[in-house]
Amino acid sequence: MARLNHTMRRGAVYVWRRRLPAGHPSYKGKYVQISLRTKELSTAEVLGPLVNTAFNDIIKRV
């Protein structure tokens, strides 16, 4: 299986999971998890980086 940043297979589908930055005390140990709604690795390889880029953009704005 290919290594994908923050993307893993849970059960039958791929999900993207990322820990929230520790900049705020209420974020400590919290995660954001988004289902990529696919069973196919090739689709997860495309969707994972898109979700990761969008998350990074949102965090930079906050």
C-alpha positions as CSV (number, residue, x, y, z in Angstrom):
1,M,0.0,0.0,0.0
2,A,1.2,3.5,-0.9
3,R,2.0,5.9,1.9
4,L,-0.4,8.8,2.0
5,N,-0.1,11.8,4.3
6,H,-2.9,11.7,6.9
7,T,-4.9,9.2,4.8
8,M,-5.6,5.6,6.1
9,R,-8.0,2.8,5.5
10,R,-10.5,2.3,8.2
11,G,-12.8,-0.6,7.7
12,A,-13.8,-0.6,4.0
13,V,-13.2,3.1,3.2
14,Y,-10.3,5.5,3.2
15,V,-10.4,8.5,5.7
16,W,-8.3,11.5,6.1
17,R,-7.4,12.2,9.8
18,R,-5.4,15.1,11.2
19,R,-4.6,16.3,14.7
20,L,-5.6,19.9,15.3
21,P,-2.7,22.3,16.0
22,A,-1.8,22.8,19.7
23,G,-2.1,26.6,19.5
24,H,-5.3,26.6,21.5
25,P,-5.8,24.8,24.9
26,S,-9.2,23.3,23.8
27,Y,-7.5,21.7,20.7
28,K,-5.2,19.5,22.8
29,G,-5.5,15.9,21.6
30,K,-8.4,16.6,19.2
31,Y,-8.6,15.3,15.7
32,V,-10.5,16.1,12.5
33,Q,-11.5,13.1,10.5
34,I,-13.1,13.1,7.1
35,S,-14.3,10.1,5.1
36,L,-13.0,10.1,1.5
37,R,-16.0,7.8,0.7
38,T,-13.9,5.5,-1.5
39,K,-12.6,2.0,-1.3
40,E,-10.2,2.6,-4.2
41,L,-6.6,3.5,-3.4
42,S,-6.2,5.4,-6.6
43,T,-9.1,7.7,-5.7
44,A,-7.7,8.2,-2.2
45,E,-4.4,9.2,-3.6
46,V,-6.1,12.0,-5.4
47,L,-8.6,13.1,-2.7
48,G,-6.2,12.9,0.3
49,P,-3.8,15.7,-0.9
50,L,-6.8,17.9,-1.9
51,V,-8.3,17.6,1.6
52,N,-4.9,18.1,3.2
53,T,-4.2,21.3,1.2
54,A,-7.6,22.7,2.0
55,F,-7.1,22.0,5.7
56,N,-3.7,23.7,5.7
57,D,-5.2,26.8,4.0
58,I,-7.9,27.0,6.7
59,I,-5.4,26.6,9.5
60,K,-3.2,29.4,8.1
61,R,-6.3,31.7,8.0
62,V,-7.2,31.1,11.6
